[in-house]
Amino acid sequence: MILIFLGDWRPTVIIAVSIPLSIFVSVILLSALGQTINIMTLGGLALAVGILVDDATVEIENIERNLAMGKEMKQAILDGAQQVAVPAFVSTLCICIVFVPMFFLTGVAKYLFVPLAEAVSFAMLASYLLSRTLIPTMVMFIMRGHEHRALEPTNVFRKIPAQIRALV
């Protein structure tokens, strides 16, 4: 599905690498805290997957926007990453803050929902760190020589004429 919207296999590969890495980091941190993989942790990871896709996609699309502005690849990556760093951090913190009250639960609810909250929070924080480090690095190497791609309409929505988009 990501390939349909992005219209190129290169950014799709970058996103497809970042999602499992974020989940892997979350599983490692859960294991370090003595949590097991159970229905609640898997549910938390499943909940986080959609947001993990967004972090990487926003980073890549902003880099492509900077490339379309005529910037060199390295400068477009630096500017694109810098422009979304604070908003991405704030959105990550907002999502993690939603789960803070679960840490104050007691009894059985605590044993059910704390692993879910930890799984989501760890995956989100790992995704943010990866979108600041790994994604720009992968863009530098995978998108090298394809800077012109940012100027071309490649996905379904970019090919729609402006008059039709205005109606929708």
C-alpha positions as CSV (number, residue, x, y, z in Angstrom):
1,M,0.0,0.0,0.0
2,I,2.9,2.4,0.8
3,L,4.3,1.7,-2.7
4,I,1.0,2.9,-4.3
5,F,1.0,6.2,-2.5
6,L,4.8,6.9,-2.8
7,G,5.0,5.6,-6.3
8,D,8.6,4.5,-6.1
9,W,10.3,1.4,-4.6
10,R,13.1,3.4,-3.0
11,P,11.2,5.2,-0.3
12,T,9.1,2.1,0.2
13,V,12.2,0.1,1.0
14,I,13.4,2.7,3.5
15,I,10.0,2.6,5.3
16,A,9.9,-1.2,5.2
17,V,13.3,-1.3,6.9
18,S,12.4,1.3,9.6
19,I,9.2,-0.4,10.8
20,P,10.7,-3.8,11.8
21,L,13.7,-2.0,13.4
22,S,11.5,0.1,15.6
23,I,9.5,-3.0,16.6
24,F,12.8,-4.9,17.3
25,V,14.1,-2.1,19.5
26,S,10.8,-2.1,21.4
27,V,10.9,-5.9,21.9
28,I,14.5,-5.6,23.2
29,L,13.5,-2.9,25.7
30,L,10.5,-4.9,26.8
31,S,12.7,-7.9,27.3
32,A,15.2,-5.8,29.3
33,L,12.3,-4.7,31.6
34,G,11.3,-8.4,32.1
35,Q,8.1,-8.2,30.0
36,T,7.2,-11.1,27.8
37,I,5.6,-11.1,24.3
38,N,1.9,-11.6,24.9
39,I,-1.4,-10.4,23.5
40,M,-1.1,-7.0,25.2
41,T,2.4,-6.3,24.0
42,L,1.6,-7.5,20.5
43,G,-1.5,-5.4,20.6
44,G,0.6,-2.4,21.5
45,L,3.0,-3.1,18.7
46,A,0.1,-3.5,16.2
47,L,-1.3,-0.2,17.5
48,A,2.1,1.5,16.9
49,V,2.7,0.2,13.3
50,G,0.5,2.8,11.6
51,I,2.3,5.7,13.4
52,L,5.7,4.1,12.6
53,V,4.8,4.3,8.9
54,D,3.9,8.0,9.3
55,D,7.2,9.0,10.9
56,A,9.3,7.6,8.1
57,T,6.9,8.8,5.4
58,V,6.8,12.4,6.6
59,E,10.6,12.5,6.8
60,I,11.0,11.1,3.2
61,E,8.3,13.3,1.7
62,N,9.8,16.4,3.3
63,I,13.2,15.6,1.9
64,E,11.7,15.1,-1.5
65,R,10.0,18.5,-1.1
66,N,13.3,20.1,-0.4
67,L,14.8,18.3,-3.4
68,A,12.0,19.7,-5.6
69,M,12.9,23.1,-4.4
70,G,16.3,22.6,-6.2
71,K,18.5,21.9,-3.3
72,E,21.4,19.6,-3.4
73,M,20.8,16.1,-2.0
74,K,22.9,16.6,1.2
75,Q,21.3,20.0,1.9
76,A,17.8,18.8,1.1
77,I,18.3,15.9,3.6
78,L,19.6,18.2,6.3
79,D,16.9,20.8,5.8
80,G,14.1,18.2,5.5
81,A,15.2,16.4,8.7
82,Q,15.5,19.7,10.6
83,Q,12.1,21.0,9.5
84,V,10.2,18.0,10.8
85,A,12.3,17.2,13.8
86,V,10.4,19.3,16.4
87,P,6.9,18.6,15.1
88,A,7.7,14.8,14.9
89,F,9.1,15.0,18.5
90,V,6.0,16.7,19.8
91,S,3.6,14.3,18.1
92,T,5.7,11.4,19.5
93,L,5.5,12.8,23.0
94,C,1.8,13.4,22.7
95,I,1.2,9.8,21.8
96,C,3.5,8.6,24.6
97,I,1.8,10.9,27.1
98,V,-1.6,9.3,26.4
99,F,-0.3,6.1,27.9
100,V,1.2,7.6,31.1
101,P,-2.0,7.1,33.2
102,M,-1.7,3.4,32.6
103,F,1.4,3.3,34.8
104,F,-0.8,4.4,37.7
105,L,-3.2,1.5,37.5
106,T,-3.2,-1.1,40.2
107,G,-4.2,-4.8,40.3
108,V,-4.8,-6.9,37.3
109,A,-5.3,-3.9,35.1
110,K,-1.7,-2.9,35.7
111,Y,-0.4,-6.2,34.6
112,L,-2.5,-6.0,31.4
113,F,-2.1,-2.5,30.3
114,V,1.4,-1.4,31.4
115,P,3.1,-3.8,28.8
116,L,0.8,-2.4,26.1
117,A,1.8,1.2,27.1
118,E,5.5,0.3,27.2
119,A,5.4,-1.5,23.8
120,V,3.7,1.5,22.1
121,S,6.0,4.1,23.8
122,F,9.2,2.2,23.1
123,A,8.3,1.7,19.5
124,M,7.4,5.3,19.0
125,L,10.6,6.6,20.6
126,A,12.6,4.1,18.5
127,S,10.8,5.3,15.4
128,Y,11.6,8.9,16.2
129,L,15.3,8.1,16.7
130,L,15.4,6.1,13.5
131,S,13.7,8.9,11.5
132,R,16.4,11.3,12.7
133,T,19.3,9.0,12.0
134,L,18.7,6.0,9.8
135,I,16.1,7.4,7.4
136,P,18.2,10.4,6.3
137,T,21.2,8.1,5.9
138,M,19.3,5.6,3.8
139,V,17.8,8.4,1.7
140,M,21.3,9.6,1.0
141,F,22.4,6.2,-0.3
142,I,19.3,4.8,-1.9
143,M,18.0,8.0,-3.5
144,R,21.4,9.1,-4.8
145,G,21.1,9.8,-8.5
146,H,17.3,10.0,-8.4
147,E,17.0,13.6,-7.3
148,H,14.9,14.3,-10.4
149,R,12.2,12.0,-9.1
150,A,11.0,14.7,-6.7
151,L,10.0,16.8,-9.7
152,E,8.0,14.1,-11.5
153,P,4.4,13.1,-10.6
154,T,4.9,9.5,-9.5
155,N,1.9,8.4,-7.4
156,V,-1.8,8.3,-8.1
157,F,-2.6,11.6,-6.3
158,R,0.1,13.6,-7.9
159,K,-1.1,12.7,-11.4
160,I,-4.6,14.1,-10.7
161,P,-4.9,17.5,-12.4
162,A,-5.2,20.5,-10.0
163,Q,-8.8,21.2,-11.1
164,I,-10.0,17.8,-10.1
165,R,-8.1,17.9,-6.8
166,A,-9.8,21.2,-6.0
167,L,-13.2,19.6,-6.3
168,V,-12.3,16.7,-4.0
